Every structure is written in structure tokens, then in C-alpha cells.
Amino acid sequence: MMLFLVAAVIIAAVAAWTDWRTGNIPNSLTFGSMAAAPFVHVFVALAQHSSKTEAIVAGSYSVLGALLCGILPALFYRINAIGGGDVKLFVALGAVLRPTLGGEAELWGFMATGLIAPFLLAYHGKLFKTVTNAVFIAVNPFLSKERRREVSPQEMSWFRMGPAILLGAIYVAFEHWRDVPVSWAP
């Protein structure tokens, strides 16, 4: 598991760096990680002398992790709350870390976002406008058509989540690092 914890932190670090610098998370990083992770899980299981069935289960858990870790971010993407690169990064981390650790990384990434975003938005003078827009987005479905207020894309404030997702991945790696048995024997 140590290999996958390190890989998740590296993937998240590259994504955070490019997201911070350019506002984009490379598709080659996210799609490549999503595609490779199940096969790497199978290969590692076979290298550890697991049965073929256990290896296929390991690869299947990787696919399941990708699917489960994509549900909540996809819903947020659908309402324009996060970007597509963030969704793909969560899916990639789900594939690498599988359902349990991938879900933890996602949770901690969202928590880091919730802690960091208000400070950055306040620093840029956008906090009040962002909170107002968020309230309108949340209550619009429950209002009559006359009382609804649409929020245009120009009024939206964007926060680059890559660094916060990295913090979530780092936390999960350090939290579970001590759980990983270290063995140098074959």
C-alpha cells in the first residue's frame, strides 16, 4: 500500500502545481492515473503472490474506488461548484487509493477547501459576493420562478482546489503510513 500512498501524493502534487500555476489539471495525469491504477493493483497483487482471483479483486476495487470517488464531485460539477479537472483528480485518486482511502482523501480535500477558501476569498475581496451567490444557488430550486435569481458565470468566484486536494492526499498518506508494514524480505 505504501506504493499507492506515495503515488497518490505525487499525482496530487503535480495536479496542485499545475492547477495553481495555470488553472488546469492535465488530462494526461488524471486519465493516465485512472487507466493505469487498476492494472498496477493487479500487478502488485500478483507480485505479492496473491491468487489470480485476489489480483482481479484488487483491480476491481480500484475501478470501484474511481467510480465512488467520482459521484460527489460530479454532482458538484453539475451545479458549477467545482471544475472538471478537480472531478478527474478525485476519480484518479479513487482509482489509486481504492474506495476507503480514496474516500478519505476526498473528504479531507473538501475539508481543506472549506478551510482555505474563505480566507483566500476574503483576501481577494470576494467573500461576501461568493456567499451571496452560494445562497442563491442553494435556494433557487425552492423559489417560485418570479423570485429566482440566476447567477451568471461572470459573478462566480473560482477557487483552485488542486492544492487543497493535495493536502487531503498528504493527510491520508501520513495517517495510514504507520499502518503499512515494512518488510524487506521477499
C-alpha positions as CSV (number, residue, x, y, z in Angstrom):
1,M,0.0,0.0,0.0
2,M,2.9,2.3,0.6
3,L,3.5,2.5,-3.2
4,F,-0.1,3.7,-3.7
5,L,0.1,6.3,-0.9
6,V,3.3,7.7,-2.4
7,A,1.8,7.6,-5.9
8,A,-1.4,9.4,-4.7
9,V,0.7,12.2,-3.2
10,I,2.8,12.6,-6.3
11,I,-0.2,12.7,-8.6
12,A,-1.9,15.2,-6.3
13,A,1.2,17.3,-6.1
14,V,1.7,17.5,-9.8
15,A,-2.0,18.4,-10.2
16,A,-1.8,21.0,-7.4
17,W,1.2,22.6,-9.0
18,T,-0.3,22.9,-12.5
19,D,-3.7,23.9,-11.1
20,W,-2.0,26.7,-9.0
21,R,0.1,27.9,-12.0
22,T,-2.3,27.5,-14.9
23,G,-5.8,26.8,-13.5
24,N,-5.8,23.5,-15.3
25,I,-5.1,19.9,-14.2
26,P,-3.6,17.9,-17.1
27,N,-5.8,15.2,-18.6
28,S,-2.7,13.1,-19.2
29,L,-2.1,13.0,-15.4
30,T,-5.7,12.2,-14.4
31,F,-6.7,9.9,-17.2
32,G,-3.3,8.2,-17.2
33,S,-3.7,7.5,-13.4
34,M,-7.2,6.3,-13.8
35,A,-6.2,3.9,-16.6
36,A,-3.0,2.6,-15.0
37,A,-4.2,2.2,-11.4
38,P,-6.3,-1.0,-11.8
39,F,-3.5,-2.7,-13.8
40,V,-0.9,-1.7,-11.3
41,H,-3.1,-3.0,-8.4
42,V,-3.4,-6.4,-10.3
43,F,0.4,-6.5,-11.0
44,V,1.3,-5.7,-7.3
45,A,-1.1,-8.3,-6.1
46,L,0.4,-10.9,-8.4
47,A,3.9,-9.8,-7.4
48,Q,3.0,-10.4,-3.8
49,H,2.0,-14.0,-4.7
50,S,-1.7,-13.4,-4.4
51,S,-4.1,-15.7,-6.4
52,K,-5.4,-14.5,-9.8
53,T,-8.8,-14.0,-8.2
54,E,-7.4,-11.8,-5.5
55,A,-5.5,-9.8,-8.1
56,I,-8.6,-9.3,-10.1
57,V,-10.5,-8.2,-7.0
58,A,-7.7,-5.7,-6.3
59,G,-8.0,-4.3,-9.8
60,S,-11.8,-4.2,-9.4
61,Y,-11.6,-2.3,-6.1
62,S,-9.5,0.3,-8.0
63,V,-12.3,0.7,-10.5
64,L,-14.9,0.8,-7.7
65,G,-12.8,3.5,-5.9
66,A,-12.7,5.6,-9.1
67,L,-16.5,5.3,-9.5
68,L,-17.4,6.0,-5.9
69,C,-14.9,8.9,-5.6
70,G,-16.4,10.5,-8.7
71,I,-20.0,10.7,-7.5
72,L,-20.0,13.7,-5.2
73,P,-17.5,15.7,-7.3
74,A,-19.6,15.0,-10.4
75,L,-22.7,16.3,-8.6
76,F,-20.8,19.5,-7.6
77,Y,-19.6,19.9,-11.2
78,R,-23.1,19.6,-12.5
79,I,-24.1,22.7,-10.5
80,N,-20.9,24.5,-11.4
81,A,-19.5,24.3,-7.9
82,I,-16.1,22.8,-8.9
83,G,-14.2,22.3,-12.1
84,G,-13.9,19.3,-14.3
85,G,-10.2,18.9,-13.5
86,D,-11.0,18.6,-9.8
87,V,-13.5,15.9,-10.6
88,K,-11.0,13.9,-12.7
89,L,-8.4,14.3,-9.9
90,F,-10.7,12.9,-7.3
91,V,-11.6,10.0,-9.6
92,A,-7.8,9.3,-10.2
93,L,-7.1,9.3,-6.5
94,G,-10.0,7.0,-6.0
95,A,-8.5,4.6,-8.6
96,V,-5.1,4.7,-7.0
97,L,-6.2,4.6,-3.3
98,R,-9.4,2.5,-3.9
99,P,-12.7,3.2,-2.1
100,T,-11.8,3.6,1.5
101,L,-8.6,5.7,1.3
102,G,-9.8,7.4,-1.8
103,G,-13.0,8.5,0.0
104,E,-10.9,9.7,3.0
105,A,-8.6,11.7,0.6
106,E,-11.7,13.2,-1.0
107,L,-13.2,14.1,2.4
108,W,-10.1,15.7,3.7
109,G,-9.6,17.5,0.3
110,F,-13.1,19.0,0.6
111,M,-12.4,19.9,4.3
112,A,-9.2,21.7,3.3
113,T,-11.1,23.5,0.6
114,G,-13.7,24.6,3.2
115,L,-11.0,25.9,5.5
116,I,-8.8,27.6,2.9
117,A,-11.4,29.1,0.5
118,P,-12.9,31.7,2.9
119,F,-9.5,33.2,3.7
120,L,-8.5,33.4,0.0
121,L,-11.8,34.9,-1.0
122,A,-11.7,37.4,1.8
123,Y,-8.1,38.3,0.8
124,H,-9.3,39.0,-2.7
125,G,-12.4,40.9,-1.5
126,K,-14.8,38.3,-3.0
127,L,-16.1,36.5,0.2
128,F,-19.4,38.4,0.6
129,K,-20.3,38.2,-3.1
130,T,-19.4,34.5,-3.1
131,V,-21.6,33.7,0.0
132,T,-24.5,35.6,-1.6
133,N,-24.2,33.7,-4.8
134,A,-24.0,30.4,-2.9
135,V,-27.2,31.2,-1.1
136,F,-29.0,32.0,-4.3
137,I,-27.7,28.8,-6.0
138,A,-28.8,26.8,-3.0
139,V,-32.3,28.3,-2.6
140,N,-33.2,28.9,-6.3
141,P,-34.7,25.4,-6.8
142,F,-37.2,26.1,-4.0
143,L,-38.3,29.5,-5.1
144,S,-41.0,30.4,-7.5
145,K,-39.9,31.5,-11.0
146,E,-40.6,35.2,-10.2
147,R,-38.3,35.2,-7.1
148,R,-35.4,33.2,-8.6
149,R,-32.1,34.9,-9.3
150,E,-29.8,33.3,-11.7
151,V,-26.1,33.7,-11.0
152,S,-24.2,34.4,-14.2
153,P,-20.7,32.8,-14.8
154,Q,-19.2,36.3,-14.6
155,E,-20.5,36.6,-11.0
156,M,-19.0,33.3,-9.9
157,S,-15.8,33.2,-7.8
158,W,-13.5,30.3,-8.6
159,F,-11.1,28.6,-6.2
160,R,-8.4,26.3,-7.5
161,M,-8.9,23.1,-5.5
162,G,-5.7,21.3,-6.6
163,P,-3.7,22.5,-3.6
164,A,-6.5,21.6,-1.1
165,I,-6.9,18.1,-2.7
166,L,-3.1,17.7,-2.3
167,L,-3.5,18.5,1.5
168,G,-6.2,15.8,1.7
169,A,-3.9,13.2,0.0
170,I,-1.0,14.1,2.2
171,Y,-3.1,13.8,5.3
172,V,-4.4,10.3,4.3
173,A,-0.8,9.2,3.4
174,F,0.6,10.3,6.7
175,E,-2.4,8.9,8.7
176,H,-2.1,5.5,7.1
177,W,1.7,5.4,6.6
178,R,2.1,3.9,10.1
179,D,-0.4,1.2,9.2
180,V,1.7,-0.1,6.4
181,P,4.0,-3.0,7.4
182,V,7.6,-2.5,6.1
183,S,9.2,-5.8,5.0
184,W,12.4,-6.1,3.1
185,A,12.1,-9.9,2.9
186,P,10.7,-11.4,-0.3
